Amino acid sequence: MTETLFPGVLSRRARSAELSPIAAAGARAARLAAEGRSIIVLTSGEPDFDTPAPIKDAASAALDQGQTKYTPTAGTAALRRAVADGYRQRHGLDVDASNVIISNGGKQVIYLALNATLDDGDEVIVSAPYWPTFPDAVRINGGVPVIVGTRAEDGFKLTPQALRDAITPRTKWLILNSPGNPTGAVYTADELRALADVLRGAPHVLVLWDEMYEEIWFGQPPAHWLRAAPDLAGRTLVVNGVSKAYAMTGWRIGWGTGPQALIHALEAVQSQVSSGPSSLGQAAALAALQGAADGFVETARKAYARRAERVVNGLGAVPGVQVHAPQGSFFAWIGVAGLIGAARPDGRRIEDDGDVVDWLLESEGVAVVHGAAYGLSPYLRLSFAASDANIDVALERIGRAVAALSLREALEAAA
């Protein structure tokens, strides 16, 4: 059935939102796979591991025990306590269960926070490259995303001067993400302290600290915002969850920790949006935080570290491609300026990173996401949350796809 909505039926906020570019890229790859093409999909921020069996067993036990009713809107008391305990144990932070809200994934926590605090025209500072949800969630809640570009020379991290220049009287939030999606960048404690110095001169600015990839790091554990700037806890919302660390994306359990007044506001909004998170998902998350899958997080982290090294080494010798080694998360941020201007075998010119993505998919069946989706071009995001075998094949295919291009003009232009 085909229907056309009459003009004006969709709100300005709804019209400002777009389908996730990651989902769109994955859907395109799935269509080609359904046609019989051999496609390796490296688009999704989703662990390839299964949820550990003890965590699944905990959900099954909760089901058998009849834990199928509504839970408190802010989450079960046991899970809120477990989240608070984790922050005290890992980071020495003074977090109480009353400072915690459990929600349907970290993405909903972000939506609730912006919905509860933004008035039309309020500004939110987002550094690029960014996770596309950040600016879209701002727009759909009536705010104005203020996009601040970053540079490779700075590790794709926000600098104090850039932050200072972006703050206005209308600024409501600064969003920080470490380890970062899509770049894998990790802020150092000194870098966080320098940003905090700027914010101390702007007491009207709240901080949303997205640490969803906290457990996926290579080298040293990431510095924590509230360890670097404990005096800013009263205006900080920390967002995390079990999706990435415990391979539980489909369970949809995330949380926010922050000052009680803000958490109560999020709870009020959540009561009208979803009533609360899944009872069975919370039981599974509680088991995860209480150590039901001891060893899984470390095993997964080592696998991601191995895969990150594979990607960096495998693409390091490909002409026209620059790989920025990730320090965390499971994404590689790949510069493709050296491919712009190259000619495909059919004579078509590579004009931008979207054309590079198209060529990789069409010629060799490798699906990645173009940098424009994250606010910075010409780059690609490649997810290495995939098996070692698939990554090795994908790297070979990318090498062949680039080798098939006529690069002379592109490399001369880049030089």
N, C-alpha and C positions, 0 to 999 in steps of 0.2 A: 504494500500500500504506500503510495506516494502522496504526501500532503505538504503544503506550504503554509507556514505560519504567517499571519497577516503582520504588516509592519508595526513595530512598536511593542510586540508581545514580549520580547526578551528585554530584560533590564540592561542598563548600561554596564552594570557590574558583570552580568553573565556574558555580555558580548565581549568584554575585555579578557575573558579567560579562554584558554586554548587547550585542546587535547595535549597531554604530555608528549613532547617530541620523542621521548624514549619509547613510550608505548606505540607511537606512530611508526617509528623505525622497526620495532619488533613485529608489528602487524604486517608491515610490508614484507619483511623477511619470511614470516609465516605463510604468506600467500604464495611466495615463490617456492617454498618448500612443499606446499600442497600441490604445486604443479609438477613436482618430481625433481626439482633442482636440489643439488647438494649445497646446503646453506649452513654456515657456522655463524651462530648469532652471538655477538659480543656487545650487545646493546644494554642489557639489563643489569641493574644494581641488585642482583639477587644471588645469594650463595648457591653453588651447585650441589652442596652437601644436603643430605636429608636431615631433618630435625632429629637430634639424638633420641634413641629409643626410650631412655628413662624419662625424658620430658613428655614424650607421647604417652607413656604408661601413666604418668601423673594425670594427664587429661582424661584418659580412659577411666581411671579410678574415680575421678571427680564425676564423670558421667554416671558410673555405676552407683555412686553415692547420692545421686539426684541433685547435684549442684547445677541445676538448669534454670534457675530463677534469676530475676533481676538481682544484681549486686548493688551496693551503694553507688551513687552516681560518680563519685570520685575514685571508685575502685574498692576492692576488699581491704579490710584493715590489715590483713596479713601481708598482702603484696605491697601496700604502701609502706609498711614497716620494713619490709625486706629491701625496698629501694632506698629508703632513708639509711638503713644500716650499711648498705653498700657504699654510700658516699662517705659515711663516717670512717669505714674501714679502709677504703681505697685512697681517700684524699684528705681525711681528717677534717671534713666539713661538718659544721653544726646543722644537720638536716634532721627534722622531725617528720613523722608521718603526716602531720598537718600541713607540711610544706610540699606534699606530693599529690599530684593528680594522675590517675591512670586513664589512658584513652585508647581509641582504636588506631594505634600506630602513632609514630612521632609526627606524621603529617597532620593528623587531626589536632594534636597539641598546638602546632604552629597556627593552624586555622583558628582555633579557639582563642589563642592569645591575641591575634590581630583583630578578630571580630570583637573581642571584649574591650579593646583599647583604642582602636582607630576611629576617628571622626573623619568625615569627608575632607580630603586634602591633606591629611597628616602624612608626613614623609617617613620613609623607611630606607635606611642606607643599606645597599646590597652591593658587595664587591663582585666584579666580573673577572673570570668566569664564575658563574653561580649555578646552583641547582635550580632548574626552571620553576619549581614550585615556589621559591621565595618571592620573585616579583609577581607571579600570577596570584598567589595568595594575598599579597598586598592589594593588588588591583581589585580583586573580587570582594574585598572588604572595604573598599572605598578609599584606600590610601594611594599614595604616589610613590612608586619605587624610585629611589635615587641611585642610579647605577654608577659605580665608581670603578673605572678600569684599573687593572693591575698589570704589572710587567713581569716578563720572564726573569729579568735581572733581580727582581725582588721576590722571586719564588712564587709569583702569582698570589702574593699576600698583601693585604691592605697596609699602607704605611701611615704613620701618625699624621704626616702633613696632608695626605689625601683625605683622611678622616676629618681633620680640622677644617679643610676647605669645604667639605660636604655638609657639615652641620649648619642648620638654620634654626630659627625659632619654631619652625613647624616640624622639626625632626622628632619623631616619637620613639623609633627603635633603630638600633644598629644590629644587624644579623652577622654573626661570626660562625664559621663552620671549620672545625678541625678535629681529626683529619678531614681534608676537604674532598668534596665531590663537585667538580669532576677531576681536579688536578692531583689529588693525593698529597697536597701540601699540608704541612703541620707547623703551626706557630710555636716558636720557642717561648720560654718564660720571659725572656727579655723583651721580645716583640710584643707580648701581651701586656707587660708592664708599661711599655711606651704608649700603647693604645689607651690603657687605663688612665695615664696621665692626661691625655686629651679629654677623656670623658669626665674627669673630675672638674673640668672647667665648663661642662655642659650638663648640669644636674637634672635637666628635663629629659635626657635621653635614656631609654631602657635598653638592655642588652639581651638578645636572644642568642644563647650559646648552643649551637647544634653539634653534639658530640656523638652522633649515631654510629660512627666508625671508631669509637674510642678504643675498642679492643683489637683493632686491626692496624698494626703499626710495624714498621721495619726499622730496627736500630734501637732507639730509646723510646720508652713510653711517652705519649704526648703530654705536654704541660697542660694543666687545667686552668681555665680562666679564673675561677674563684680561689685558687691557690696563689695566682699572680696578683689578683685584685680583690682580696677578701672584703674590703670596705665597700665594694659595689654589689654585695650580695642582695641588698635591699632593693635593687632595681635590675636584677638578673633573673631570667628564666632559662634553666638548663633543660635541654630536650635530649632524650635518649630512648632506648627500647631494646627489645630482644631480637629484632628482625635480623640484623646483620651478624652479631656476635654468635648467636645460637642457631642460625639458619632457620628462622621462624617468621619469614616475611608474611606468609599467609595466615598466621595466627592473629595478626593485627593488634599487637599490644605494645604501646609506647607510653612514655610518661614525661611529665614536666615537673621540675622542682623549682620553687621560688618563694617569695614572700607570701604569707598567708592571705593577705588581702587580694593579691593577684590570683592565687590558686582558687580562692572562693569565687572570684569573678569567672574564671574558666569553668568551674563546676556549674555555675548557674547557666552558662551558655550550653554546656554539654547536656544538661538536663533537658534542654529543649531540642537538641540536635539528635542525640542517640540514646538518651537515658543513661547510658553507661557502656563500658566495654563488655566483651564476651566473658561469661562466667568461666567457661572451659579454657579459653585462652589465658585468663588470669591464673587459673590453677596450673597450667603448663609453665607460664612465666615464673610463678613462684618457685616451682621445682627447679627451674633453670638457675635462678638467683640463689637458691639454697644449696647448689652444688650437685644436683642430680646427674649432671653430665660433666663431672670433673675431668679435665684433660682435653675436652673437645675444643674449647676456645684456643688453647695453645697449639693443638694439632692443626686446626684450621689456619691460624695465623702463620705457622711455618709453611703451609701449603701456598698461601697467598704470597708470602715472601719469595718462595721459589719461583712462582709464576711471574711475579713482577720482574725478577732478574731475567727470566726467559724472554719476556717481552722487550726489555731494555736492550739485551744483547742481540736478540733476533732482528730487531728493527734498526739497531745502531748503524749497520753497514748499508742500509737501503738509501740510495741517493735521493735527495730532495725531502727527506723525512728527518725530523728532530724529535727524539723521545725525551721527555722531562721525567726523570726517575721519580716515581712516587715514594713518599715517606710513610704513607698509610693509605687506608681504604683499599679497594680492589679495582682501581681505575688507572689507566695510563693516559696522560694528556700529551697528544702527539701534534707537533707543529708540521704543517704541510705547505708552508709558504714556497718551498722549493718545487712544488708540483703545479703551482698556479701558472698558467700560460703554456703548459705542456699540451701536446696533441695526442689524442687517442688514435688507435689504428684506423678508425672510421673517419678521421679528419676533424672531429669535433674538438674544440678547445676546452681545457679545464679552466673555468673562470673563477671558481671559488671552492670552499671546502665542501659545499653540498655536491658539487660535481665530482669531487674526489670520492665521497661516500657512494655516489651512484655508480662510479666506475668500479670500485671494489666489489660492490654487490653484483653488478651486471656481469663483470668479466670473470670473477673468481668465487662469487658466492660468500663473501665475508661481509657481515652486517655490523656496522659501527654507527656512531651518531656524530653529526657534524657540529663543529664548534659554535656555529651561529646560534644553535639551540641553547647554549650556555652563555651567550652574550659576548663571545670573543672569537674572532676569526683571524687567520685561517688555521683551524685546529680540528682534531678529531678526538673523541673520547672512546677508548677501547676498554671494555670490561674484561678483566682476567678472572672473573668468578666463573671459570669453566675448567674442564678437565685439562690436564697437561697435554694429553694427546690432541685435543681439539685446538688448543693454543698453538702447538707446534705446526699443525696443518694450516691454521689460519696465517701464521707468520710466513710460511712458505708461499701461500697464495698471495698474500700482500706483496711479497717480493716479486712474484711473477707479474702481478698487475702493474706495479710500478715500472718493471723492466719493459713492459709492452708499450709504455708511453714514450713519446719523443720529447726528451727533457732538455735538449740543448738550449732552446730559447728561454725556458723557465729558469734554468740554473744561471744563465747569463743575467737575466733580469734580477734574480735574487741576490747575485753578487754585486 
